[in-house]
Amino acid sequence: MLNFKYLLLYFSLASKMVIGQEVIVDSLFFEETQDYRTYKVCLPVDYDSTRTYQTIYCLDGDFLFNILAANVEIYADPFIGFIPPTIVVGVFFDQRNDDMGIDWRNGVLNDRGRAFKELIKESLVPMVSNKYSVSEYRTIVGHSNSSTFAHFFLEGESPLFKGYLTLSQFQLFTDVLNYSKLNLKNNIDLVAVSGGLDMEYRVESGEVLEELLDSLAIDKLVHSHVFIPNANHLTIVPQGIPLALEELYKDYGKKAQAKDVIAAGCLKFQSPIEVVDSINNMNVEKYGIDFSYSVDDLDLLFELYVEVRDSVGVSKATKIHADLSQDSTEYFYEAQCLEMMGAHHSAEKSYLRHLNYSSYIGYWSYIRLVWLYANKLNDEVSAIKWCATGLKNLKDDRFINELVKITDKYPESLDSCIKVLHEYVADTYSAELQFTAQASLAKLYRKAGDIEKALYYEDLVR
């Protein structure tokens, strides 16, 4: 039976893709059958023709396209940065098995299958490459029979696709011969995904393929097998695609730790920015994409800057982040780094710049400033002010708890915190938030020695 929770995941991710990304629908003339085949191109939200993108082509577009595009949007988001900036292309069959034309008895493609393969190779891929700014690193994704069809592209010294992601594959008796003939000039990545609840012969095919590739040890072919015990023939798609993407691009998402960089002595010869650039340049060479920083890169930079106390370098790092995110969140990262270095007044200015200019203000935007005032600058008046501002703007009860903590450190601030909570109770219509504020008022009045008012609020929240 199809697992209901994975269907929910499928449709929620699919709807996210439709909302976030631009999808272009077009068609190609298929001369073999004298009619057209639909394809879809999903561009990243921030697609820019001056940047370079890798491409992922998926067969079975009616089933795979939406779920793949949604996962790619999530993983390629610069704040996650697990895969490179990516364009997704969906290929739609007409008569699915006829178009693929797999001759299962002889382990080859028939005339129509070869023609459809040529349609992808000679028409679709060149069209996408000419119309969009793409690298030479292409991935192909297939499910069930189309996973077998995808493997027919793995031929010659320089296969058309450099990444292969196949789900619920089926072994051909010609696989041994075909893989044995591979003599690759370029690195190829292959990830096969099997589900424990799939048809038995497909589970066995995944195991046999893994054993075959292990035994052949083909130079420049990096392969892995992802096994999902509770996945069947259909749920392998929503379960397997994110796991396979993580496996396929694991070297791209892998980041060094500051302690490893320091232990290797890199900072003796390179600045922190040069160290991070050298780590990322390995991925640039492989994927052929433009260099960009992720949040993980910035975290590493800040750790290194703290180690060498290079406050000038912080400005350069945050400028890079500004170029990447195109907003003012770089001030927030700069503030954190300055705070870690002990430059508390400089950190205060950066936190305030973030609040004044950023397009996104959330809980952490306020709370880090509150903590700075309360714990580093010993300015409880400003801490209470920004706590009250965060509470008013975000309606988040964590600020209520923070006010109580401030009174623990600064007992003289009791009246000010009580006043903030009274104003909030009068201002909000949320019964839940009123309850939290009233419970905190009971605590603060007890702390202030006003037992009558404490009992009043205790009665309210009982």
Secondary structure in CASP SS format (residue, H / E / C, confidence):
PFRMAT SS
TARGET T0000
AUTHOR 0000-0000-0000
METHOD secondary structure of the structure
MODEL  1
M C 1.00
L C 1.00
N C 1.00
F H 1.00
K H 1.00
Y H 1.00
L H 1.00
L H 1.00
L H 1.00
Y H 1.00
F H 1.00
S H 1.00
L H 1.00
A H 1.00
S H 1.00
K H 1.00
M H 1.00
V H 1.00
I H 1.00
G H 1.00
Q C 1.00
E E 1.00
V E 1.00
I E 1.00
V E 1.00
D E 1.00
S E 1.00
L E 1.00
F E 1.00
F E 1.00
E C 1.00
E C 1.00
T C 1.00
Q C 1.00
D E 1.00
Y E 1.00
R E 1.00
T E 1.00
Y E 1.00
K E 1.00
V E 1.00
C E 1.00
L E 1.00
P C 1.00
V C 1.00
D C 1.00
Y C 1.00
D C 1.00
S C 1.00
T C 1.00
R C 1.00
T C 1.00
Y E 1.00
Q E 1.00
T E 1.00
I E 1.00
Y E 1.00
C E 1.00
L C 1.00
D C 1.00
G H 1.00
D H 1.00
F H 1.00
L H 1.00
F H 1.00
N H 1.00
I H 1.00
L H 1.00
A H 1.00
A H 1.00
N H 1.00
V H 1.00
E H 1.00
I H 1.00
Y H 1.00
A H 1.00
D C 1.00
P C 1.00
F C 1.00
I C 1.00
G C 1.00
F C 1.00
I C 1.00
P C 1.00
P C 1.00
T E 1.00
I E 1.00
V E 1.00
V E 1.00
G E 1.00
V E 1.00
F C 1.00
F C 1.00
D C 1.00
Q C 1.00
R H 1.00
N H 1.00
D H 1.00
D H 1.00
M H 1.00
G C 1.00
I E 1.00
D E 1.00
W C 1.00
R C 1.00
N C 1.00
G C 1.00
V E 1.00
L E 1.00
N C 1.00
D H 1.00
R H 1.00
G H 1.00
R H 1.00
A H 1.00
F H 1.00
K H 1.00
E H 1.00
L H 1.00
I H 1.00
K H 1.00
E H 1.00
S H 1.00
L H 1.00
V H 1.00
P H 1.00
M H 1.00
V H 1.00
S H 1.00
N H 1.00
K H 1.00
Y C 1.00
S C 1.00
V E 1.00
S E 1.00
E E 1.00
Y E 1.00
R E 1.00
T E 1.00
I E 1.00
V E 1.00
G E 1.00
H E 1.00
S C 1.00
N H 1.00
S H 1.00
S H 1.00
T H 1.00
F H 1.00
A H 1.00
H H 1.00
F C 1.00
F C 1.00
L C 1.00
E C 1.00
G C 1.00
E C 1.00
S C 1.00
P C 1.00
L C 1.00
F C 1.00
K C 1.00
G E 1.00
Y E 1.00
L E 1.00
T E 1.00
L E 1.00
S C 1.00
Q C 1.00
F C 1.00
Q C 1.00
L C 1.00
F C 1.00
T C 1.00
D H 1.00
V H 1.00
L H 1.00
N H 1.00
Y H 1.00
S H 1.00
K C 1.00
L C 1.00
N C 1.00
L C 1.00
K C 1.00
N C 1.00
N C 1.00
I E 1.00
D E 1.00
L E 1.00
V E 1.00
A E 1.00
V E 1.00
S E 1.00
G E 1.00
G C 1.00
L C 1.00
D C 1.00
M C 1.00
E H 1.00
Y H 1.00
R H 1.00
V H 1.00
E H 1.00
S H 1.00
G H 1.00
E H 1.00
V H 1.00
L H 1.00
E H 1.00
E H 1.00
L H 1.00
L H 1.00
D H 1.00
S H 1.00
L H 1.00
A C 1.00
I C 1.00
D C 1.00
K C 1.00
L E 1.00
V E 1.00
H E 1.00
S E 1.00
H E 1.00
V E 1.00
F E 1.00
I E 1.00
P C 1.00
N C 1.00
A C 1.00
N C 1.00
H C 1.00
L C 1.00
T C 1.00
I H 1.00
V H 1.00
P H 1.00
Q H 1.00
G H 1.00
I H 1.00
P H 1.00
L H 1.00
A H 1.00
L H 1.00
E H 1.00
E H 1.00
L H 1.00
Y C 1.00
K H 1.00
D H 1.00
Y H 1.00
G H 1.00
K C 1.00
K C 1.00
A C 1.00
Q C 1.00
A H 1.00
K H 1.00
D H 1.00
V H 1.00
I H 1.00
A H 1.00
A C 1.00
G C 1.00
C H 1.00
L H 1.00
K H 1.00
F C 1.00
Q C 1.00
S C 1.00
P H 1.00
I H 1.00
E H 1.00
V H 1.00
V H 1.00
D H 1.00
S H 1.00
I H 1.00
N H 1.00
N H 1.00
M H 1.00
N H 1.00
V H 1.00
E H 1.00
K H 1.00
Y H 1.00
G C 1.00
I C 1.00
D C 1.00
F C 1.00
S C 1.00
Y C 1.00
S C 1.00
V H 1.00
D H 1.00
D H 1.00
L H 1.00
D H 1.00
L H 1.00
L H 1.00
F H 1.00
E H 1.00
L H 1.00
Y H 1.00
V H 1.00
E H 1.00
V H 1.00
R C 1.00
D C 1.00
S H 1.00
V H 1.00
G H 1.00
V H 1.00
S H 1.00
K H 1.00
A H 1.00
T H 1.00
K H 1.00
I H 1.00
H H 1.00
A H 1.00
D H 1.00
L H 1.00
S H 1.00
Q C 1.00
D C 1.00
S C 1.00
T C 1.00
E H 1.00
Y H 1.00
F H 1.00
Y H 1.00
E H 1.00
A H 1.00
Q H 1.00
C H 1.00
L H 1.00
E H 1.00
M H 1.00
M H 1.00
G C 1.00
A C 1.00
H H 1.00
H H 1.00
S H 1.00
A H 1.00
E H 1.00
K H 1.00
S H 1.00
Y H 1.00
L H 1.00
R H 1.00
H H 1.00
L H 1.00
N H 1.00
Y H 1.00
S C 1.00
S C 1.00
Y C 1.00
I C 1.00
G C 1.00
Y H 1.00
W H 1.00
S H 1.00
Y H 1.00
I H 1.00
R H 1.00
L H 1.00
V H 1.00
W H 1.00
L H 1.00
Y H 1.00
A H 1.00
N H 1.00
K H 1.00
L C 1.00
N C 1.00
D C 1.00
E H 1.00
V H 1.00
S H 1.00
A H 1.00
I H 1.00
K H 1.00
W H 1.00
C H 1.00
A H 1.00
T H 1.00
G H 1.00
L H 1.00
K H 1.00
N H 1.00
L H 1.00
K C 1.00
D C 1.00
D C 1.00
R H 1.00
F H 1.00
I H 1.00
N H 1.00
E H 1.00
L H 1.00
V H 1.00
K H 1.00
I H 1.00
T H 1.00
D H 1.00
K H 1.00
Y C 1.00
P H 1.00
E H 1.00
S H 1.00
L H 1.00
D H 1.00
S H 1.00
C H 1.00
I H 1.00
K H 1.00
V H 1.00
L H 1.00
H H 1.00
E H 1.00
Y H 1.00
V H 1.00
A H 1.00
D H 1.00
T C 1.00
Y C 1.00
S C 1.00
A H 1.00
E H 1.00
L H 1.00
Q H 1.00
F H 1.00
T H 1.00
A H 1.00
Q H 1.00
A H 1.00
S H 1.00
L H 1.00
A H 1.00
K H 1.00
L H 1.00
Y H 1.00
R H 1.00
K H 1.00
A H 1.00
G C 1.00
D C 1.00
I H 1.00
E H 1.00
K H 1.00
A H 1.00
L H 1.00
Y H 1.00
Y H 1.00
E H 1.00
D H 1.00
L H 1.00
V C 1.00
R C 1.00
END
